[in-house]
């Protein structure tokens, strides 16, 4: 029997924030995968090692978690005044599915360094020492992200002393600006940040009961509920949730019914095909607690506690896009996030997550009854872990 040789595809394996992913230049992909469709999805699933009934990704580059089952495609900018197009695919672990419905805020951090290193940014804009503002068009959601990348001796600076909770080693600080982060393209709220038209809604969830919820389209569509209303304190670590099948089923039910309420899907039966969005998170007022590293966090060091689920599991830290949603909601008086933080007007918030704390800034303005946020800002870090070529079986694309 004749066997088809493996394909060799140039790629870079990068950490961005608290996530990892495989980065490709669009031009390096096989012709069939340079356009959206089954061939592209099949390639990315094989790269990651999905679907994997063992949930290990032993035969791929994935790490069998939502934070490490990611692929990024970078191409020339399709929008004026931008440097690159950035397309993000969240690969399901145990099903044959790639979700293109949202962005990864953590990997957005790595897009700037990747764009500079791969010639997408005009060399005349790159100082010998300083910072380059890489303008990124996030093609999944049609938004601009400005990634401020430090440069030393004409090269991307990756090492430094910036510490990010959820990442073991320090690195160079990268500042991200999510411009106009509200998602105007989905929901039944006429393009509003709050798709139902309310800051807080009642959501009837079968098997759970009536929950108060804040539905917001900012950074990524997100459903916020009070921790106490579902029996939690907001200090939970991964094992407390991910080891509880009943809890995971409850959160997925909340997510599915919330997605219908937000207008993202027409019926709860569609939720399994939209795993990446919306996110579901629970919030609580600050309290003393211990995070996954063993570090003690005092109530006075944070404004509130937040725990968020991604791809059906509690995230080990916080998704970057969910952090944008948190910062935006915290800036708007009356949302559940704002109330958990003590209420009132604010332009930044520091919240506790399972790995530590994170600060995000956002300024909200109400005009004619509609809330808008010009941008949300946070600091992350990124670095190249490996570069070279990915190998996949030659018959992967069919």
N, C-alpha and C positions, 0 to 999 in steps of 0.2 A: 504494500500500500504506500502510495506517495503522500508525503506530508508537505504542507505549504510552509515555507520559512516564515519566521517572525518579521513583523514590520519594525522598523527603527524610526522613531519620531523624536526630533529634538524637543526637549522639555526642561523645565526648571522646577525643582521641588522647593517651596518656600513656606516659611512661617510668616503669618501676618496677624498681629495681635495675639489672641489665644487660639487661633486656628492654624491649620496647615492645609496646603493644597498643591496640586500639580498645575503649573502654568504652561500654556502653549501660545506661541504666535500663530495667528490664524493661517498665515501663509505656509506654515510648516505641517499643517494637518493634511492627511490624505484628501484628495479632491472631494470624495463623497462626504467627508466630515466638515468641509469648509462651509457648508450651508446647514441650516436647521433641519432636523429630520431623524429618522430611525438609525441611519448610519452614524451620525454624530453621537447619538445617545448610546449606541452599542459600543462605540469606541471608548467613551468616557467610563461606562460601566466596567469594561474589561480592564481599563487602566487602574481603576480603584479596586477591582476584584469583586464586583457585585453582579448579580445577587448572590449572597453567600449564606446558605442555611445554617452554617456554623457560626456566623456573626463574628468572624475573626479577620477577614480580608488577608488571609495568609498568601493567597496567589495574586496579590495586587498591591498598590501603593497606599490604599486606604488604611485607616486605623480603627475601623469598626465603631466609630463614634460620629455624631453629627459634626463635630469640630474638625474631623480629619478625613471626611469622605467628600472632598470638594475638588472641583476642577475649574480652571479659569482660562478663558480664551481672550487674548489681547490682539487687536487689530488697529489699523490706521483710523483716525478719527473720522466719523461720518457727519459730525456736527461742527460748524465753524467755531473757531476760538477754543478748540479742545485739542489735546495731544493724542489721546487714544480712545478707542471704544473698549469697554470692559464688559465681558459677558460671563456670568457666573452660573455654574451648574451644581446643584446639590444632589449628590448621588445617594439613592436609597441603599440601605445596607442589605436588606433581606428580600427586596422585590426588584423586578426589572423595571426601574423607573428613574428618570432624572427630572428633578423639579427645577424649572426655569422661572418660577413665579416671583422671585424676590432677589435681593442682594445679600451679600455677606459683608457686613461692615468691617469685620476683622481683616479679611483678605483684601479689602479696599486699601488697607495700609501698604500692602506689598505691591500693589499695582504701580504706584509711583516709582519705587526703585527699579522694578522690572522694566518699566517704560524707558527710563534713563539708560539702563544697562543694555537695552536692546535697540537703541537708536531711534526711538519714537519721538524723542525730544531734541529740538534743534541744538546742536553743540554750542552755538553762540550764547545760549541762555544759561549754560552751565558754568558757574563761577569756579575758580580754583578752590576757593573756600567760601562757604556760605550755605544758602538754601535755595532750592528750586521748587517753584510752585507748579506742580504737574496737574493740568486740568483734565479730568477724567470724565468721559461720558459713560454713565452706568446704563448700559443698553437694556438690561432686564426691566428697569422701572422708568427709564427716560429721565434721569436726574444727573446733575453735575456734582462731582466730588473734587475738591481741591486738596491734593496731598502735598504737604510741605516737607520735602526730602532734604536732609542735611547732606552736604557735600564736603569732602576733605581731599585736598590734593587732586581735584578734578574728578574724583570717583565718589560713588554713593558711600556715605559713611554708615556702616552697619553696627560697629561696636560703640559702646558708650556706657554711661552710668545710670540711664533711665530704667527704673524698675516698674514692672507692670504686674500686678497681682494676677496669678494664674499662669505666669511664665517664670520658669526657674531662674534664668540668668538675665542680667541687665544687658541693655543694648542702646542704640542711639534713639532718641526721641523723635517721633514723626507726628506732626500735628495734622489732623484731618478736619476739613470743613465740609459738612453736608449741606449743600445749598438748597434752599427751599425744600426741606425734606418731606413735606406733606405729600402723600400719594394722591394725585388728583384724578387718576384714571379708573378707580374702582369704587365699588360701594354704591348705595342708592341715595347718598346725601348730596347729589349734585356737585361732586368734585370737592366737597368739604373735607377738612381734616377729620371731623367727626361724622362718619357716614350715616349715623342715625339722626343727626341733628341735635344730639344731647351729650352733655358731659358725662352723665351717668345714666344707665338704663337698668331695667329689671330684665334678667334673662332666666327663663324657665328651662331648667336642665333636667331631663328625665333621670330619676334615680338620685338626684342631688337636691332638687328643689329650686326655689327662686333665689337667684344671686344678683347682687348689685354688681354692675360691670361698667368699665370705661372702654369703649371701642375707639381706637385711634389709628389713623393712617399717617404715620410719620416715621421715616427710616424704614419700617416694615410694618405691615398691618399687625396690630397687637391687641389682645384682649387682656385687660387687667381686672383682677378680682381681689377682694380682701382676703388675706391669709386666714384670719380668724373664722370667716364664714365657711371655710372648707376644712377647718380643724387643724390649721397649721400656725406656726409662730413667725415664719419668715426667716428663721435661723437654720432651716433644714439643709443638710448636705446631701450629696448624690444618693448614697445608700438608702437614706430614709424614704426616698421617692422611687428610685429606679429598681429597688428590690421589692417593691410593693405592687403587684400586678393589678390589684383593685384600684390603687391610687392612679396608676398610669391610665387605666381604662376610664376613670372619672375625668381626668384632664383631657383625654381625647374626646370624650363626649362634650365637655365644655367647649373645646376648640371647634368641633364640628357644628354645634348649634350656634356658636358665636360667628363662625364663618358665614352661615346662612344669614344671620342678622346683619352682618356687615355688607351683604350683597356680593361676597366673593364666590360663593357657590349657590346653586339653586336648591339643593337638597343635601341632607347630611350624608347620603350615600356617596356623594362626590368627594368627600373629605379625604379618603385614602389616596386619591390621585392628586391631591394638593397638600403634600405633607410639610412643605417648607413654610407655607403661610396659611393662615395667620399664626403668630406665636401666641402662647398663653402664659401669663405671668401672674404671680400673686405678691402682694405688697403688705407691709406692716410697719408700724412706727419703730424707731430704733430701740435696740436693747443690747446689753452686753452679750457677746457670744464668741465662739471660737470657730475659725474657718478651717478649711481642709488641710492647710499646712501646719495646723496647730497653733497658729498665731491668734492671740486674743484681740478682739476689736471692742473698744468701749462704745457705749451708746452715744457718748458725746462726740465721737469721731465721725459720725455719719448723720445724714438727714432722714434716712429711711432704709428699710430692708427690702430687697427684691430677689425673687427666685423665678427663673424662666425656663420653660421647656422648649427644646428644639428637636425636631424629628422624633417626637414621642418620648424623649428622655430629659430629665433635669440636666441643664447645662452645667459644666464644671466651673464656669465663671459667668460671663455675660456676653451674649452676641452683640457685636458692635451696632448693628441696626436696631436691636432692642434697646440698647443704651440711648440711641437717638430718640426712640419713642418715650423712654423714661424721662429724659431731660426735657423733651417737649411737653409731655403731660404734666410734669412737675411745675413747669412755668405757667400753667393755666389754672387759676384758682377754681376749685370745685371738682376737679377730677379726683378719682380715688388715689392716684399717685401723689397729687398735690396735698390731699388731706392727710395721707400717711406721713408726709414730710412736715406736717404741722400747719398747712394752709398758708394763704397769703401769696403775695407776688414774690417771685424770685427769678434770677437770671442764671443760676447754676444750682446743681445738686450733687451731693456726694452720697452714693448709695452703697450698701453692703451687698455682696454676692457671695456664693459659696467659697470663692478663693481669696476674697479680700474686699477691697473697695475700689470704686471708680468715680471720677468726677467728670461730669459733662455739662457744658454750658448751652443755653438756648434762651432767646428772648422772644416772647410771644406778644403779638399785638392783635387786638380785636377791632375790626373795621366792619361797620354795618352788620354787626351780629355774627361775623365770620372770623375765626381765629386763624392767624397766619404766623409762621416762624420763618425769618429770613435765612437762618442757618443754625446748625448745631455744631459744636466744636468739642473735640476730645483728643487726647494724646494716646498713641499706641507705639509699637515698634515692629520691626520686620527684619528678616535676614534670609539670605539664600542658604538652604540646607544642602542642596546637591544640584548640580547641573550637568547636562549631557543629553541622554536620549532614553526614552521609554521604549520598552519592547512589548509588543502584543502579538498574539497569533495572527498570521496573515489572513485568515478567513473571518476575522472579527467583524468586518464591515459587511459581510455577506457576499 
